[in-house]
Amino acid sequence: MEISMTGRAALITGGSMGMGRGMAKRFAESGADVAIVARRPEQLAEAKAEIEQVAKGKVLSLPCDVTKPDQIAKSFGLAVKAFGKVDILVNNAGSSQRGPFVELTDEVWQYDIELKLFGAIRFSRLAFPEMKARRWGRIINVLNTGAKAPSAGGAPTAVTRAAGMALTKVLAGEGAPHNVLVNALLTGRIVSDQWTRRHKREYSHLSWEEFLKQQGKNLPMGRLGETVEFANMACFLASDAGSYITGTAINVDGGLSPVV
């Protein structure tokens, strides 16, 4: 299916690396103006240059720490100034913080909540009113399968991601009468910079190809997912092709999650 996003404007948090970068490329290839938001200017510049090679519209990079409300407001305002609107918001910023429950301090919990939950809340609160007024909008919250099937040692991420799934359902209910569609994409094991770092840190004795094969062998599909496979689903939901889908939490995990 060829998807056109011409005339749409998207803002993607965590957009300089991994799945965020992959989604930004896919949206830009499909014709959307795209703003990528992340903390590190040097990685933003690198990602912007790569995305511009395939973009059909404008590409904007916005340094922002999504745990800071003032920086969120500033970056959102700059995107609106550059594009005239934000039709599509992808709340993708996050990390895979996890550990034994009794060892997690208040500071760890607070940071995780600010990063993953409040970041999405604050960006959505800015985007929602104008989406409703225009009677067209898409919000995608990127979570992980721990939101549905939390495991021992999965806090704080599993808890904040589960809260993100509840936020998705609330916003979907409020947005539906106004054609503002809100969905969650739950990632499993998708090749990204986090896997690159893990390879260097723990498996440097293996080649990259051997590492990927080992990490994917116990998955139902026998392999890790590719960033473009995740981005394809996000592009579908963010376009007119996904016009009757809202309030869902879709696993993009190759069958990993035990929960549908």
C-alpha positions, -999 to +999 in steps of 0.1 A: +000+000+000+014+034-010+006+059+017+006+097+011+010+121+040+014+152+018+001+183+035+005+168+070+028+180+097+043+156+123+062+160+156+081+130+168+098+129+203+129+108+206+133+114+169+170+115+165+177+077+169+162+043+166+125+039+160+119+077+163+144+083+135+129+055+115+094+069+118+106+103+109+122+090+077+091+070+068+068+100+073+091+123+054+093+099+025+055+099+024+053+137+021+049+150+056+067+179+072+085+164+101+099+179+134+122+156+154+127+163+191+155+150+212+181+162+238+214+161+219+219+186+192+247+167+174+225+136+170+196+157+159+218+173+132+229+139+120+194+126+119+180+157+101+206+154+074+197+117+068+160+124+068+164+153+044+179+129+018+145+113+013+121+141+025+095+156+002+086+183+027+103+203+055+125+187+082+130+205+115+152+195+144+144+207+179+166+202+209+144+195+239+145+176+272+109+162+274+111+161+312+111+200+312+077+216+306+092+249+294+113+231+268+082+211+256+062+243+252+091+260+233+097+231+209+060+226+202+056+264+195+086+263+171+071+234+152+038+252+148+056+283+137+075+264+110+047+242+097+016+262+107+002+232+126+009+199+141-014+172+127+005+142+140+021+137+174+042+107+181+052+104+218+082+081+214+108+095+239+118+070+266+142+044+278+141+008+291+148+015+327+141-016+349+154-032+380+144-050+413+115-031+429+131-025+463+162-011+447+143+016+427+146+050+444+120+078+444+144+096+420+144+068+395+106+065+396+101+103+393+124+106+363+107+077+345+073+092+351+084+126+339+101+112+308+075+087+296+042+097+311+043+134+317+062+140+284+033+124+265+007+143+287+023+177+281+028+173+243-007+159+239-022+187+259-006+212+235-016+194+204-051+182+212-071+215+211-060+225+176-065+189+163-100+190+176-107+224+160-094+212+126-113+179+130-082+159+120-055+146+142-034+116+151-016+108+183+006+077+186+020+067+220+050+043+216+050+019+245+063-017+249+047-051+255+054-048+292+024-024+293+002-054+288+023-082+302+046-068+330+073-091+342+091-093+375+119-067+376+101-047+349+095-016+369+095+013+365+091+010+327+063-015+327+043+007+351+048+040+333+041+022+299+008+008+314-001+043+324+006+054+288-018+027+276-046+041+299-038+076+287-042+064+251-077+051+258-088+083+276-076+105+248-091+082+222-125+085+238-123+123+240-109+127+205-131+103+186-161+127+181-136+152+166-117+128+143-087+129+165-075+093+166-052+081+194-035+047+194-005+030+210+022+009+194+038-016+217+073-026+207+090-059+213+126-064+202+133-040+174+169-034+162+179+001+174+207+020+190+199+003+224+208-030+208+240-015+193+250-003+228+242-037+243+263-055+217+293-033+225+288-036+262+280-073+267+286-092+234+316-077+218+330-112+213+303-118+187+300-102+153+269-079+149+253-106+127+259-133+152+246-111+180+213-104+162+209-141+154+214-151+190+190-124+203+163-134+179+164-171+180+139-176+208+113-152+194+083-167+176+094-153+143+130-163+149+145-128+145+145-092+158+123-067+141+136-040+119+130-003+125+113+001+091+087-026+101+077-005+131+077+027+111+054+012+085+027+006+111+031+041+125+028+056+090-004+037+084-020+049+116-008+084+111-023+086+076-058+087+062-055+050+056-060+044+093-091+065+095-113+041+115-087+029+141-086+045+175-082+035+211-061+004+202-028-009+216-011-028+187+017-052+194+045-047+168+066-075+183+067-105+160+044-125+183+065-119+215+037-108+238+015-134+255-013-109+255-032-099+223 
